[in-house]
């Protein structure tokens, strides 16, 4: 008996399966395409974000180091003896002997050396003989003039003859005075055969020896040099910008390499009152006591000059300075991480560190190494500087 249900043929069932498979394939393909587009869009967004982040310069910042008041100015100086005298020969001859070597302490007028002067001795003998001859001639001329004056009174001779004898007497008197002056000059010169100390001090140089040929005058080196080192002069070249803050009578602290643990005191005595064209500095003279003899003339010293009217300053790394056509600046970072250029004034250049007299505040964040071309309003990325490792671990290990 025939059934009422309708049975699908195998061909219809196969077509339906293929249709469903095609729809599924299309959906999968559409999903893959959508995923690819979304993935690429996401990658483009990340790349854009990464590029924007890299376009913002990363900088490290430092805080200005407050130095308080610029109370001292550190400069190099040189010691000079308070009094220094090179001693030259005033007579020619040979050095007979010397009595004091370098480093010897001498008193004013003390004999340092003697010079043999054979030529000068002969000149003295001749001068004494000339003086004796002139004296004898003067005595004869005096007697003759007196005799002829007596004969004039008796009208035995003429007035002209008496005047001749009187003039001869005056001439002989002048020759005697000239001979006496020449002898006195040679005697005074002979005294220079003794080299004596002009003042109390120390013999700092001896450039001769026994038997050495001595030539009159200042040619060549001095025979001796004597220095008064009980007090020392200290000369310092002060830059022109600090001259007004350096006043005579103020104190300075002195450090020397040979006594690193000691600090000496000197007083500003005077200044040159002019600026040297070559160095742009003014020469300042200080005076200090050296009765203990610890300091040596010619030696180097580090001088800390106390300044009057000093102002507050901040120190920053030298790398933070920006030089351009508009002047000297530093770049600071605001609270919203934007650059702000500030004009500054240098008070002192210490090499790696610069002391500024004006332009920044204690709360400023100064860019340590500003990038080229940075301008006002540029956004920057502040990078925190990692703290230096401490020795806590090693200390803990030691305790354990």
Backbone torsions as a table, in degrees:
resi	resn	phi	psi	omega
1	UNK	NA	131.7	-176.1
2	UNK	-66.9	141.7	-178.3
3	UNK	-86.6	154.8	178.1
4	UNK	-84.2	-20.7	-179.6
5	UNK	-73.0	148.7	-179.1
6	UNK	-103.7	119.6	179.8
7	UNK	-93.2	133.4	178.4
8	UNK	-73.9	144.8	178.6
9	UNK	-81.3	155.5	177.9
10	UNK	-56.5	-31.1	-177.8
11	UNK	-70.3	-41.1	179.7
12	UNK	-66.3	-41.1	178.6
13	UNK	-62.9	-36.3	179.3
14	UNK	-68.5	-39.2	179.0
15	UNK	-65.1	-39.0	179.9
16	UNK	-65.5	-40.5	178.7
17	UNK	-63.2	-40.4	178.9
18	UNK	-65.0	-35.6	-179.0
19	UNK	-66.7	-43.5	-179.8
20	UNK	-64.5	-40.7	179.7
21	UNK	-63.8	-37.5	179.1
22	UNK	-65.7	-41.9	179.3
23	UNK	-62.8	-43.1	179.0
24	UNK	-61.7	-42.0	-179.9
25	UNK	-63.1	-41.1	178.7
26	UNK	-64.0	-41.5	178.7
27	UNK	-63.4	-42.2	179.5
28	UNK	-63.6	-43.8	179.3
29	UNK	-61.9	-41.3	179.2
30	UNK	-63.7	-39.6	178.1
31	UNK	-63.7	-41.4	179.6
32	UNK	-64.6	-41.9	178.9
33	UNK	-63.3	-43.2	179.5
34	UNK	-63.4	-40.8	178.2
35	UNK	-63.5	-42.0	179.8
36	UNK	-62.6	-42.5	-179.9
37	UNK	-65.5	-43.3	-179.9
38	UNK	-64.9	-40.3	180.0
39	UNK	-64.6	-41.4	179.8
40	UNK	-66.8	-39.6	178.8
41	UNK	-62.9	-40.8	178.4
42	UNK	-64.3	-40.6	178.8
43	UNK	-64.7	-41.3	178.1
44	UNK	-62.5	-38.3	179.5
45	UNK	-67.1	-42.0	178.1
46	UNK	-65.0	-40.0	178.6
47	UNK	-63.8	-40.9	178.4
48	UNK	-63.6	-43.2	178.4
49	UNK	-63.3	-42.4	179.5
50	UNK	-63.7	-40.6	179.1
51	UNK	-64.8	-42.5	179.4
52	UNK	-63.9	-38.5	178.9
53	UNK	-65.3	-40.5	-179.8
54	UNK	-70.8	-24.1	179.0
55	UNK	-71.4	-22.5	178.0
56	UNK	-84.5	120.1	-178.1
57	UNK	-67.4	141.3	175.7
58	UNK	-95.4	130.6	-176.6
59	UNK	-132.1	154.0	171.4
60	UNK	-107.5	143.5	-175.9
61	UNK	-118.5	153.6	176.2
62	UNK	-130.8	156.2	176.1
63	UNK	-96.0	137.6	178.0
64	UNK	-58.4	137.0	179.5
65	UNK	-91.5	114.4	-178.2
66	UNK	-72.3	127.8	179.2
67	UNK	-104.7	2.2	-176.7
68	UNK	69.9	-138.4	-179.2
69	UNK	-90.7	142.8	174.9
70	UNK	-76.2	75.8	-173.0
71	UNK	-81.9	-21.8	-178.8
72	UNK	-131.9	154.7	176.6
73	UNK	-125.8	113.9	-175.7
74	UNK	-91.4	122.8	-178.1
75	UNK	-143.7	154.6	175.0
76	UNK	-79.8	151.1	178.2
77	UNK	-144.3	169.9	179.2
78	UNK	-130.6	136.7	176.8
79	UNK	-81.5	143.1	174.0
80	UNK	-135.6	140.4	178.2
81	UNK	-58.3	145.0	-178.8
82	UNK	-62.5	-36.2	173.6
83	UNK	-136.6	134.0	-177.1
84	UNK	-139.8	128.9	-176.8
85	UNK	-134.5	114.7	168.7
86	UNK	-81.2	132.5	-175.5
87	UNK	-105.8	117.9	179.3
88	UNK	-107.7	162.9	179.5
89	UNK	-81.6	137.1	173.3
90	UNK	-101.7	-3.0	178.5
91	UNK	-134.1	155.5	177.5
92	UNK	-97.6	149.4	179.3
93	UNK	162.2	-146.2	179.8
94	UNK	-129.3	142.1	-179.4
95	UNK	-70.2	119.4	-179.2
96	UNK	-76.4	-48.8	177.5
97	UNK	-166.5	158.5	172.2
98	UNK	-125.7	149.6	-169.8
99	UNK	-113.6	-20.6	-174.9
100	UNK	-131.9	130.5	178.5
101	UNK	-97.3	178.3	-179.4
102	UNK	-61.3	143.4	-178.3
103	UNK	87.5	-9.0	-179.2
104	UNK	-75.2	140.8	176.8
105	UNK	-88.0	131.9	-177.1
106	UNK	-128.3	157.1	174.6
107	UNK	-103.6	159.8	178.5
108	UNK	-59.8	128.5	179.7
109	UNK	88.0	-2.8	-179.1
110	UNK	-70.2	140.1	-178.3
111	UNK	-73.2	125.6	177.7
112	UNK	-99.9	-38.5	-178.1
113	UNK	-163.3	163.1	176.4
114	UNK	-127.6	144.8	-179.1
115	UNK	-115.3	131.0	171.8
116	UNK	-79.0	130.8	-175.3
117	UNK	-128.3	73.9	-178.2
118	UNK	-62.7	-39.9	179.5
119	UNK	-64.4	-44.7	179.9
120	UNK	-65.5	-35.5	177.7
121	UNK	-62.3	-39.9	178.2
122	UNK	-68.1	-37.2	177.0
123	UNK	-64.2	-35.0	177.1
124	UNK	-65.6	-43.1	178.1
125	UNK	-60.7	-43.3	178.7
126	UNK	-64.6	-40.2	-179.6
127	UNK	-65.5	-36.8	177.6
128	UNK	-68.2	-38.8	177.2
129	UNK	-65.4	-41.9	177.8
130	UNK	-62.8	-37.4	178.8
131	UNK	-66.2	-40.7	178.8
132	UNK	-64.9	-40.8	177.9
133	UNK	-63.5	-45.1	179.5
134	UNK	-62.7	-36.1	179.1
135	UNK	-67.7	-41.8	177.9
136	UNK	-65.3	-43.9	179.0
137	UNK	-62.5	-36.1	178.8
138	UNK	-66.8	-40.8	179.8
139	UNK	-62.5	-42.6	178.8
140	UNK	-65.5	-41.5	-179.5
141	UNK	-66.4	-34.1	178.2
142	UNK	-66.6	-45.8	-179.8
143	UNK	-63.3	-43.0	-178.8
144	UNK	-63.9	-43.9	-179.3
145	UNK	-64.3	-37.5	179.5
146	UNK	-67.1	-40.5	179.9
147	UNK	-64.8	-45.1	-178.5
148	UNK	-68.8	-28.6	175.3
149	UNK	-66.4	-36.5	177.4
150	UNK	-67.3	-37.6	179.2
151	UNK	-70.8	-27.6	177.6
152	UNK	-65.3	-33.3	-179.3
153	UNK	-64.9	-28.5	179.0
154	UNK	-98.5	12.4	179.6
155	UNK	58.1	32.8	179.6
156	UNK	-86.3	-23.6	-179.6
157	UNK	-131.8	164.5	-179.7
158	UNK	-84.7	163.1	178.2
159	UNK	-63.8	-36.2	-179.6
160	UNK	-61.6	-42.3	-180.0
161	UNK	-66.0	-38.5	177.3
162	UNK	-65.6	-40.6	179.1
163	UNK	-64.4	-35.7	177.6
164	UNK	-62.4	-43.7	-179.5
165	UNK	-68.6	-37.0	178.1
166	UNK	-67.0	-40.2	177.6
167	UNK	-65.6	-37.3	177.6
168	UNK	-64.4	-37.6	177.5
169	UNK	-63.6	-43.6	179.2
170	UNK	-64.8	-38.2	178.4
171	UNK	-64.5	-43.2	178.9
172	UNK	-65.0	-33.6	177.3
173	UNK	-65.3	-40.5	177.1
174	UNK	-65.1	-39.2	178.5
175	UNK	-65.2	-35.3	177.1
176	UNK	-64.8	-43.3	179.0
177	UNK	-64.1	-38.3	178.9
178	UNK	-65.4	-41.5	178.4
179	UNK	-64.7	-38.3	178.6
180	UNK	-66.8	-41.4	178.8
181	UNK	-64.2	-39.4	178.8
182	UNK	-65.2	-40.9	177.8
183	UNK	-64.7	-42.4	178.5
184	UNK	-62.3	-38.3	178.8
185	UNK	-63.3	-44.1	-179.4
186	UNK	-68.4	-35.5	177.2
187	UNK	-64.9	-42.1	178.2
188	UNK	-64.0	-38.7	178.3
189	UNK	-66.1	-37.3	179.7
190	UNK	-60.9	-30.9	179.0
191	UNK	-62.4	-27.7	179.9
192	UNK	-74.0	-3.1	173.2
193	UNK	-69.4	-15.1	174.8
194	UNK	-101.5	114.7	177.6
195	UNK	-88.4	116.6	-176.8
196	UNK	-121.1	158.0	179.4
197	UNK	-72.8	128.7	-179.5
198	UNK	-74.3	-22.0	178.9
199	UNK	-157.9	168.9	178.4
200	UNK	-73.7	136.5	-179.1
201	UNK	175.2	-149.4	-176.5
202	UNK	-124.0	137.7	174.4
203	UNK	-77.6	112.6	-176.2
204	UNK	-100.8	-6.6	177.8
205	UNK	-158.2	141.1	171.8
206	UNK	-136.6	114.3	-174.2
207	UNK	-114.5	31.2	179.4
208	UNK	-148.4	171.1	179.2
209	UNK	-151.9	170.0	-178.0
210	UNK	-57.5	134.2	178.3
211	UNK	84.5	-3.4	-178.6
212	UNK	-69.6	142.5	176.8
213	UNK	-72.8	127.2	-178.3
214	UNK	-109.2	128.9	179.0
215	UNK	-110.3	134.1	-179.5
216	UNK	-64.3	141.6	176.8
217	UNK	106.7	-178.8	-175.8
218	UNK	-94.9	12.4	179.0
219	UNK	-67.9	138.0	-179.3
220	UNK	82.8	-167.0	-177.6
221	UNK	-83.7	158.9	179.1
222	UNK	-70.1	148.8	177.7
223	UNK	-65.3	-45.8	179.2
224	UNK	-137.5	159.6	169.8
225	UNK	-131.6	129.4	-179.2
226	UNK	-117.8	132.3	-178.5
227	UNK	-128.3	137.7	173.3
228	UNK	-92.1	105.2	-175.5
229	UNK	-103.9	10.4	177.3
230	UNK	-66.0	-29.9	170.4
231	UNK	-128.0	150.9	-179.5
232	UNK	-125.7	146.0	169.0
233	UNK	-95.9	141.7	179.7
234	UNK	-125.7	121.6	-176.8
235	UNK	-107.4	133.4	-178.3
236	UNK	-134.1	137.6	174.4
237	UNK	-95.3	112.2	-176.9
238	UNK	-98.7	127.2	177.7
239	UNK	-55.9	150.1	-174.6
240	UNK	-58.2	-35.4	-177.0
241	UNK	-66.8	-16.7	-178.3
242	UNK	-108.0	2.6	-173.8
243	UNK	-62.3	-41.0	-176.6
244	UNK	-66.7	-20.9	-179.4
245	UNK	-92.2	-0.8	179.2
246	UNK	-106.2	113.0	-175.9
247	UNK	-116.6	141.3	174.7
248	UNK	-59.2	140.5	-179.5
249	UNK	97.0	-15.3	178.9
250	UNK	-79.6	162.5	-174.1
251	UNK	-94.4	160.5	175.6
252	UNK	-143.1	144.3	176.3
253	UNK	-95.7	134.5	-173.9
254	UNK	-119.3	131.3	173.7
255	UNK	-124.0	139.9	179.6
256	UNK	-127.4	149.9	-176.7
257	UNK	-62.9	-34.2	-175.4
258	UNK	-75.3	-16.0	176.0
259	UNK	-132.0	72.2	-173.4
260	UNK	-66.3	-20.3	-176.9
261	UNK	-93.4	1.3	-176.6
262	UNK	-115.7	146.8	175.5
263	UNK	-121.9	127.1	-179.5
264	UNK	-104.9	164.5	-179.1
265	UNK	-120.1	134.5	176.3
266	UNK	-129.9	160.4	-178.6
267	UNK	-120.5	133.9	176.9
268	UNK	-70.2	120.1	-177.8
269	UNK	-95.0	-42.5	-178.1
270	UNK	-165.3	168.8	174.1
271	UNK	-127.7	162.0	-178.7
272	UNK	-70.2	-21.1	179.8
273	UNK	74.2	15.4	179.9
274	UNK	-150.0	158.2	178.0
275	UNK	-103.4	126.2	178.2
276	UNK	-69.0	130.6	-176.1
277	UNK	-65.2	-37.9	-175.7
278	UNK	-71.2	-42.9	-174.2
279	UNK	-100.6	-18.1	-176.3
280	UNK	69.5	25.5	-176.3
281	UNK	-129.9	161.6	177.4
282	UNK	-107.9	135.7	179.9
283	UNK	-80.0	125.4	-179.7
284	UNK	-114.6	132.7	-179.8
285	UNK	-108.1	125.5	175.6
286	UNK	-114.3	155.4	178.7
287	UNK	-127.0	137.1	178.9
288	UNK	-143.0	153.4	179.9
289	UNK	-77.4	138.5	178.2
290	UNK	-137.6	37.9	-178.6
291	UNK	-62.8	-25.7	177.9
292	UNK	-78.4	-13.2	178.5
293	UNK	71.5	22.5	-178.1
294	UNK	-80.3	-23.3	-176.2
295	UNK	-106.0	145.1	-173.8
296	UNK	-113.9	134.7	175.7
297	UNK	-62.7	142.6	-175.9
298	UNK	89.4	-8.5	-177.4
299	UNK	-78.7	160.2	178.5
300	UNK	-86.6	147.8	177.0
301	UNK	-144.4	148.1	172.4
302	UNK	-98.9	117.4	-172.3
303	UNK	-107.5	125.9	174.7
304	UNK	-107.8	99.9	-177.6
305	UNK	-82.0	130.7	175.9
306	UNK	-79.5	124.2	-175.8
307	UNK	-97.7	146.0	174.1
308	UNK	-94.0	142.1	177.9
309	UNK	65.5	39.6	-178.8
310	UNK	-73.8	155.8	-178.4
311	UNK	-121.1	163.2	179.6
312	UNK	-71.0	155.0	-178.6
313	UNK	-145.8	161.5	174.5
314	UNK	-126.8	144.8	179.1
315	UNK	-106.3	137.6	176.2
316	UNK	-136.6	160.5	175.1
317	UNK	-64.0	146.1	179.8
318	UNK	-62.8	-26.7	-179.5
319	UNK	-68.1	-13.7	-178.3
320	UNK	-81.7	-11.4	-177.4
321	UNK	-75.0	142.6	176.9
322	UNK	-121.7	120.0	176.6
323	UNK	-105.3	124.2	174.4
324	UNK	-145.3	-173.6	-174.7
325	UNK	-66.6	-19.5	-179.2
326	UNK	-93.1	-1.8	176.9
327	UNK	128.0	-155.9	-176.7
328	UNK	-105.1	128.8	-176.0
329	UNK	-137.6	167.2	164.0
330	UNK	-131.2	152.2	179.9
331	UNK	-103.0	125.7	176.8
332	UNK	-112.4	163.4	-178.9
333	UNK	-114.2	127.0	179.6
334	UNK	-81.1	179.7	-177.7
335	UNK	-65.4	-28.7	178.8
336	UNK	-94.8	23.0	175.6
337	UNK	59.1	43.6	173.7
338	UNK	-116.3	143.8	-176.9
339	UNK	-74.9	144.8	177.9
340	UNK	-138.1	114.1	-179.3
341	UNK	-84.6	131.0	-179.9
342	UNK	-123.3	135.6	176.8
343	UNK	-78.4	132.4	-176.3
344	UNK	-126.9	164.9	177.0
345	UNK	-125.3	128.7	-179.5
346	UNK	-82.1	130.3	174.4
347	UNK	-93.7	-40.0	-178.1
348	UNK	-156.3	132.8	178.1
349	UNK	-99.0	112.5	-179.3
350	UNK	-105.6	19.3	179.0
351	UNK	94.8	-101.6	179.7
352	UNK	-74.7	-18.9	-178.8
353	UNK	-119.9	138.1	179.1
354	UNK	-117.0	129.9	174.3
355	UNK	-95.8	125.2	-178.1
356	UNK	-100.7	139.3	178.1
357	UNK	-89.6	-25.6	-178.8
358	UNK	-161.5	164.6	173.2
359	UNK	116.4	-25.8	-177.4
360	UNK	-131.0	163.8	178.8
361	UNK	-112.8	163.9	-179.2
362	UNK	-66.3	-25.3	-177.3
363	UNK	-90.3	-2.7	-178.2
364	UNK	-68.3	145.5	171.3
365	UNK	-102.8	107.9	-174.0
366	UNK	-93.7	130.3	177.3
367	UNK	-70.8	123.8	-173.7
368	UNK	-70.0	-42.9	178.7
369	UNK	-131.2	84.1	-176.5
370	UNK	-64.8	135.8	178.4
371	UNK	-69.0	157.6	179.8
372	UNK	-63.5	139.1	175.8
373	UNK	77.9	10.3	179.1
374	UNK	-64.5	140.6	-177.1
375	UNK	-134.7	167.9	177.9
376	UNK	-58.7	133.8	176.7
377	UNK	88.8	-7.0	178.5
378	UNK	-65.7	135.8	177.9
379	UNK	-80.2	135.9	-179.7
380	UNK	-129.3	157.9	177.2
381	UNK	-108.1	113.6	-177.5
382	UNK	-80.3	123.2	179.5
383	UNK	-102.2	126.3	178.1
384	UNK	-72.5	131.8	177.4
385	UNK	-80.1	125.0	-179.2
386	UNK	-64.1	141.2	180.0
387	UNK	-68.1	147.0	178.6
388	UNK	-67.3	140.1	179.7
389	UNK	-62.2	138.7	179.8
390	UNK	-96.6	171.5	-179.6
391	UNK	-96.8	23.0	-177.8
392	UNK	-62.8	-40.0	-178.4
393	UNK	-64.4	-44.4	-179.4
394	UNK	-65.6	-35.8	178.0
395	UNK	-64.9	-38.9	178.0
396	UNK	-64.3	-41.6	179.4
397	UNK	-61.2	-38.7	-180.0
398	UNK	-64.9	-39.5	-179.8
399	UNK	-65.8	-38.6	-179.6
400	UNK	-72.7	NA	NA
